[in-house]
């Protein structure tokens, strides 16, 4: 079951954060390239933060949808950052290579970003607009209607891939 949260008559709480607040910045290592990535470097772009783990079956199930979404919408400026929950870099990199993931997979080994975002279960996806404001959050596996609504909240009209 997935929940899509948006403000009704004011900010709603999602874990430690509120819809409508600026997303906390962070710096994590890209498990594939070894480069450091900061959320702030993507200011000006709509961003999806997807919290996941290689051992989470729901996370693995939604990976193909995330990859298709990234490929078909990156020309619109969409950035997807996969934030792994506490696993070692080789496991994350191997997983990404096995699944052909082209968006950045970031290693949150110390769980500092997971804690800052109030992630207590997986998967969780935050939709952040180009100004850095959290507009939606999906708790649980992403389904197409939830994904479409979340993308719309950050200015992306979902474009299904040409398969």
N, C-alpha and C positions, 0 to 999 in steps of 0.2 A: 504494500500500500504506500502511496506517495502523497505528500501534502505539499501544496503550493501555497506559500504565504505571501500576502500583499497587504498594504495598509488599507483598512476600511475607513475608520474614522480617526486615524492616528497611527503612529508606529506600533507595530507588533513585535514582540520579543521572539527571537529565534536563537535558542541557546543563549550565548552571552551577548548577542548583538540584536539591534533593532533594524527592521526594514526602514530605510530612509536615512540611515547613518552612513558616514564615510567608512569604507572597508579598511580595517587595520592593515598597514603596510607590513611586509615581511621580506626576508631574504633567505632563499633556500638554494641548495645545489641541484642543478639539473642532473638526474641520475644517468642520462645517456651521454650528454656532452661534457659534463663536469663543470660547466660554467655556472656562475651565480645568477639567479633570477630574482628580481624584486617586483612586487606588485606595482609599485609606483612607476616602473619603466613602461608600463602599458597604459598609463593615463592617456586619454584621448581615444582609447579603444574600448568597445564593450568587451567584458571579460566574464567567462564562466569559471568559477573555482569548483572543481570536483574533488571531494575528499573520498579516498578509496584505499583499498589494500589488495594485494595479490591473493590473499586468503578469503576475501569476501566474495561469495558466489553472486550476490546481487550486483556487485561492482563489475565483475567479469561479464555478466549478462549485459550491462549497459555500455560496455566498451565499444562495441561496433556502432551503436547509435551515436556516441560521442565522436568517434572518428569520422563517420559520415557527415555529421554536423560540421565538424571542423573543416573538412575538405570542401564541402559545398558552400561554406559561408566565410571562409577566411578572406576572400576577395572583398567582403563588406567590412573588413577590419576586425572580425570576431577573433578573440584570443581564448583558448581553453587552456587552463593550467590544471593538470592532475596532481593533487597533493597526496602523496602516499602517507599512510598512517604508521610510522614507526619502524618500517622495515629497512634492511640494509641495502645500500646502493646496488650491488651486483644483482640482487633478486629483482629490484625494480627495473633495472636496465634489461635484464633477460626477459622479463615479462613484456616490456614494451617492444622489444625486438620480435618476440614470438607472435605478438598480436599486430605487428606492423603499425604501431602507434606513431603518428607524426607530430602530435602536439607535445609540449614539454611535460615530462613527468618529474616532479620535484620531490626530493627526499626530506620528509619532516621527521628525522630520526629521533629527535628529542621531544616531539609532539608539541612544540611551542606554538605552531600555527593552529594546530587542531584545538589546543586549549584556548587560544585567543578568539577563535571563531565558535567556541562552545560545542564542538563536535563530540558527541558521545556515542554515536552509532553510525554505521555506514550503509550505503553511500549518502552523502549530503552534497548538494550543489547550490552555490550562491551565484546569483546573476547580478553583476555589477556594471553600472552604466559608465559611459566614457568620462564622466566627472569623478568617478571613484565611489559613487553612492550605491549601496546595496538596495536593489529594487525588488527582488524575489528570492526565495529560498525553497528548494525542494528537498524534503526529507524522505529518503527511501529511493527506490529505483526509479529512474526517469522513464516516463512513457511519452510517446509523441505529443499528446495534448498538453502535458505539463511542460515539456521542452518548448513547444511552440509558444505557449503563454509566457514562459520565462524569457525567451528570446525577444518577444514583442516588447516586454517591459524595459529592455535595454536597447531598443531601437533596431532590432534585426527581425525582418520578416523571414520566417523559416523557408529556406529553399531546399526541397528534397534533392538528393543527389541524382544525377543522370546515370542510372545503373542499367 
